[in-house]
Amino acid sequence: MSLPTPSQRRMRPLPSLIFASRWLQLPLYLGLILAQAVYVFQFWTELVHLIEAAFGNSEALNLLVKSIGYKATAIKDANGLVIGFEPIAKLNETILMLVVLGLIDVVMISNLLIMVIVGGYETFVSRMDLDGHPDQPEWLSHVNASVLKVKLATAIIGISSIHLLKTFINADNYTEKTLMWQTLIHVAFLFSALAIAYTDKLLSSTHHDDKH
């Protein structure tokens, strides 16, 4: 009589309950899907405003200017005090660049959400059985907790880079302290990603040596 295979063995009640608790993460991933839908709505709203502003819609232009925190050239009196700002009559290159960078930022955050939803569900909840599917992400075939952490860290660096670029383009509307802190935070993200990648490399090397 052959022994039951591991997949045929019945788990004890307590381990079975603990293992089934992974499904408690399912509402979290469903919530992230809803957050993804909100980002899609935000993207199309900004895009519609951009197209309308390009065709001379002043209300859409004002909404864009308000959303990106852009201010026109300051008007100063004889003493150098700011008494107002020049009116923004049309879409200029700086506003266009800031809005496009904002759209790219939304796309990158959306990509980050996809990595967390798909990779996290595959790693921590249940297999998605995507082997052989023509749309299977290339990175999903070898994803694990360590790979997911590295990919998330690099994605965060990309998002931080976009934010920093937006700040530098619109630097006149920020204080030196704000510029300095955003740069330092971005550098901290870089070092954190390097530390995560280096740690993952050390663990992978140790695991490879143990197998040999």
DRENDO-653117 format. One record per residue (C-alpha): x, y, z. Coordinates in steps of 0.25 Angstrom, whole numbers, plus 5000, padded with zeros to 4 digits. Last residue first. Layout:
BEGIN
XYZ ...
REM end
This chain:
BEGIN
510550924987 509150964993 509751045004 510651124994 509451164986 508651204999 509851285004 509951354990 508451384990 508551445004 509751535000 509051574987 507751604995 508551695005 509251764994 507851794987 507251845000 508451935003 508451994989 506952024991 507152085004 508352164999 507452224987 506252244996 507252325006 507752404993 506252444990 505952485004 507252575004 506752634991 505352664996 505952725009 506852815001 505752864992 504852895004 505952965012 506253054999 504753094999 503853054988 503053134977 504353174969 504753024968 503652984959 504552904950 505352864962 504052814969 503552734957 504952674956 504852634970 503452574969 503952494957 505152444964 504352394976 503452314967 504652244960 505252224974 503952164979 503952064967 505352024970 504951994984 503751914980 504551834970 505551804981 504451764991 503751674981 505051604978 505251574993 503851524995 503851434983 503651454968 504251364957 503151354947 502551484951 503651564945 503251534931 501851574933 500851464928 500051524916 500251404907 499751304918 500751184918 500851184933 499851284939 499351184950 498951304960 499651234972 499051274985 499251374997 500651415000 501451414987 500451414976 499551514984 500751604987 501351594972 499951624966 499551734976 500851794979 501351794965 500051854960 500151964970 501551994967 501152004952 499952104956 500952184964 501852194951 500552234943 500152344953 501552394953 501552394938 500252484938 500952574948 502152584939 501252624928 500552734936 501952794940 502452794926 501152864921 501252964932 502652994929 502452994914 501253094914 499753084914 499153214912 498753344919 499453324933 499253464940 500553524945 500753514960 500453604971 501153714980 502453644983 503353734990 504653784983 504553924989 504153984975 502953884975 503053744970 502153654961 502453504962 502553424950 501453324950 501153214961 501053064959 500452984970 500252864961 498752854964 498453004964 499153024950 498352904945 497052954950 497353094945 497653044931 496352964931 495553094934 496353174923 495953074912 496953114901 497052984893 498252934900 497452964913 496452864909 497452754905 498152774919 496852774926 496452644919 497852584923 497652624938 496252564939 496752434931 497952414941 497052444953 496052334948 497152234946 497752264960 496352244966 496252104959 497652064964 497152104978 495952004976 496951894972 497751934985 496551904993 496351774986 497751744990 497451775005 496151695004 496951575000 497951585011 497051505021 497251395011 498551365018 497851325030 497651185023 499051145027 498751175042 497451105041 498050975034 499150985044 498150975056 497250875050 498350775046 498650765031 498150645023 499150585014 498850574999 499750684995 500850625003 500750494996 499950375003 500850255005 500650134996 500050005000 
REM end
